[in-house]
Amino acid sequence: MEKAEIDQTLSELSKTADDTVIYKTAGSLLIRTEKNKVSEDLNERKELLGTRSSVIARQEERVKAQVKEAQAKLQEDLNPVSGQPFS
């Protein structure tokens, strides 16, 4: 969601002239800033979000593999070995 907002903001910024007055929020304040500074900040945030997303995706894959391995081991432990009588 934040990435979409950043993309939309960058798109709107690209439509404005370089000398347009830009304000950004800092808490409840609006601070005058330069267009290129805002663009740099947004691009950095976008890159950080992409990095976080890929790290989370790798962690998710690792956890899925661990769950799959645990399920297989549990299934193996629950299934009696064929040919051995119950005690």
Contact map, one row per residue, 1 for C-alpha under 8 A:
111110000000000000000000000000000000000000000000000000000000000000000000000000000000000
111111000000000000000000000000000000000000000000000000000000000000000000000000000000000
111111100000000000000000000000000000000000000100100000000000000000000000000000000000000
111111110000000000000000000000000000000000000000000000000000000000000000000000000000000
111111111000000000000000000000000000000000000000000000000000000000000000000000000000000
011111111100000000000000000000000000000001100100000000000000000000000000000000000000000
001111111110000000000000000000000000000000000000000000000000000000000000000000000000000
000111111111000000000000000000000000000000000000000000000000000000000000000000000000000
000011111111100000000000000000000000000000000000000000000000000000000000000000000000000
000001111111110000000000000000000000001001000000000000000000000000000000000000000000000
000000111111111000000000000000000000000000000000000000000000000000000000000000000000000
000000011111111100000000000000000000000000000000000000000000000000000000000000000000000
000000001111111100000000000000000010001000000000000000000000000000000000000000000000000
000000000111111110000000000000000000000000000000000000000000000000000000000000000000000
000000000011111110000000000000000000000000000000000000000000000000000000000000000000000
000000000001111111010000000000000000000000000000000000000000000000000000000000000000000
000000000000011111110000000000000000000000000000000000000000000000000000000000000000000
000000000000000111110000000000000011000000000000000000000000000000000000000000000000000
000000000000000011111000000000000010000000000000000000000000000000000000000000000000000
000000000000000111111100000000000010000000000000000000000000000000000000000000000000000
000000000000000000111110000000011110000000000000000000000000000000000000000000000000000
000000000000000000011111000000011110000000000000000000000000000000000000000000000000000
000000000000000000001111100001111000000000000000000000000000000000000000000000000000000
000000000000000000000111110001111000010000000000000000000000000000000000000000000000000
000000000000000000000011111111100000000000000000000000000000000000000000000000000000000
000000000000000000000001111111100000000000000000000000000000000000000000000000000000000
000000000000000000000000111110000000000000000000000000000000000000000000000000000000000
000000000000000000000000111111000000000000000000000000000000000000000000000000000000000
000000000000000000000000111111100000000000000000000000000000000000000000000000000000000
000000000000000000000011110111110000000000000000000000000000000000000000000000000000000
000000000000000000000011110011111000000000000000000000000000000000000000000000000000000
000000000000000000001111000001111100000000000000000000000000000000000000000000000000000
000000000000000000001111000000111110110000000000000000000000000000000000000000000000000
000000000000000000001100000000011111110000000000000000000000000000000000000000000000000
000000000000100001111100000000001111111000000000000000000000000000000000000000000000000
000000000000000001000000000000000111111100000000000000000000000000000000000000000000000
000000000000000000000000000000001111111110000000000000000000000000000000000000000000000
000000000000000000000001000000001111111111000000000000000000000000000000000000000000000
000000000100100000000000000000000011111111100000000000000000000000000000000000000000000
000000000000000000000000000000000001111111110000000000000000000000000000000000000000000
000000000000000000000000000000000000111111111000000000000000000000000000000000000000000
000001000100000000000000000000000000011111111100000000000000000000000000000000000000000
000001000000000000000000000000000000001111111110000000000000000000000000000000000000000
000000000000000000000000000000000000000111111111000000000000000000000000000000000000000
000000000000000000000000000000000000000011111111100000000000000000000000000000000000000
001001000000000000000000000000000000000001111111110000000000000000000000000000000000000
000000000000000000000000000000000000000000111111111000000000000000000000000000000000000
000000000000000000000000000000000000000000011111111100000000000000000000000000000000000
001000000000000000000000000000000000000000001111111110000000000000000000000000000000000
000000000000000000000000000000000000000000000111111111000000000000000000000000000000000
000000000000000000000000000000000000000000000011111111100000000000000000000000000000000
000000000000000000000000000000000000000000000001111111110000000000000000000000000000000
000000000000000000000000000000000000000000000000111111111000000000000000000000000000000
000000000000000000000000000000000000000000000000011111111100000000000000000000000000000
000000000000000000000000000000000000000000000000001111111110000000000000000000000000000
000000000000000000000000000000000000000000000000000111111111000000000000000000000000000
000000000000000000000000000000000000000000000000000011111111100000000000000000000000000
000000000000000000000000000000000000000000000000000001111111110000000000000000000000000
000000000000000000000000000000000000000000000000000000111111111000000000000000000000000
000000000000000000000000000000000000000000000000000000011111111100000000000000000000000
000000000000000000000000000000000000000000000000000000001111111110000000000000000000000
000000000000000000000000000000000000000000000000000000000111111111000000000000000000000
000000000000000000000000000000000000000000000000000000000011111111100000000000000000000
000000000000000000000000000000000000000000000000000000000001111111110000000000000000000
000000000000000000000000000000000000000000000000000000000000111111111000000000000000000
000000000000000000000000000000000000000000000000000000000000011111111100000000000000000
000000000000000000000000000000000000000000000000000000000000001111111110000000000000000
000000000000000000000000000000000000000000000000000000000000000111111111000000000000000
000000000000000000000000000000000000000000000000000000000000000011111111100000000000000
000000000000000000000000000000000000000000000000000000000000000001111111110000000000000
000000000000000000000000000000000000000000000000000000000000000000111111111000000000000
000000000000000000000000000000000000000000000000000000000000000000011111111100000000000
000000000000000000000000000000000000000000000000000000000000000000001111111110000000000
000000000000000000000000000000000000000000000000000000000000000000000111111111000000000
000000000000000000000000000000000000000000000000000000000000000000000011111111100000000
000000000000000000000000000000000000000000000000000000000000000000000001111111110000000
000000000000000000000000000000000000000000000000000000000000000000000000111111110000000
000000000000000000000000000000000000000000000000000000000000000000000000011111110000000
000000000000000000000000000000000000000000000000000000000000000000000000001111111000000
000000000000000000000000000000000000000000000000000000000000000000000000000111111101000
000000000000000000000000000000000000000000000000000000000000000000000000000000111111000
000000000000000000000000000000000000000000000000000000000000000000000000000000011111000
000000000000000000000000000000000000000000000000000000000000000000000000000000001111100
000000000000000000000000000000000000000000000000000000000000000000000000000000011111110
000000000000000000000000000000000000000000000000000000000000000000000000000000000011111
000000000000000000000000000000000000000000000000000000000000000000000000000000000001111
000000000000000000000000000000000000000000000000000000000000000000000000000000000000111
